[in-house]
Amino acid sequence: MTRLFTKKAIRMVATMALVLAIAISTHNLADAAEFNFSWKGDTGYSAKGSFNYDTTTAPSVISEAGLGTTNNLQSLSVLFFDPLSTLINSFTPVVSGVSNYSFLRFNFDNTKEQIFGPFDVGKDDELPGDTWLNNNLALIDEGFSDEVLAKEFGFNNRNAAGTKQILDLSNNSVQVSKVPEGSIIIGLLAVCSLGFTAYKNLGKANQE
């Protein structure tokens, strides 16, 4: 019974991976640009995330702010870590072209592949555990904040009482790297290949 279940599970994984790879490859991946971003503060707190947009409709500079339908971003996700690289929290401020973060500020020059200007990514509903990373100085210059801070980026969260804490400050910028086209398909095909290999090996084991 265990072998039968394992055999079915492996076959299901392989089939699903193949179907997903075919579906993605026929969905005009050439028109989608995906980027990873990262930031690390002076005391070791860090953030990592990703975003994507449709290159056929995006201008040279992508700017997003506040709630609702985005101008160009299709998705935006971010993970926050403490100095020991332990995950603190994760959020998806933009899902399927819609922002769910009131204070979202995102500016990206896709010709230089750089994030610049007002930046605020994460979640802040004034609830315990909310975490966000923002460009303090740019937001102050734009009139979005009245805080007096000496360093550009701030890593913030809210404690158990919902009180804001600035956990890290740094002049380090947000670094951006483009995800190679086709990498998702390659990964899925690798899973598919492993699934078929395991399925084949299991079949040989059953014959012995």
Buried (B, 14 or more C-beta within 10 A) or exposed (E): EEEEEEBEEBBEBBBBBBEBBBEBBEEEBEEBBBBEBBBBBEEBBBBBBBBBBBEEEBEEBBBBBEEEEBBBBBBBBBBBBBEEEEEBBBBBBBBEBBBEBBBBBBBBBBEEEEBBBBBBBBBBEEEEEBBBBBBBBBBBEEEBBEEEBEBBBBBBBBEEEEEEEBBBBBEBBBEBEEBEEEEBBEEBBEBBEBBBEBBEEBEEEEEE
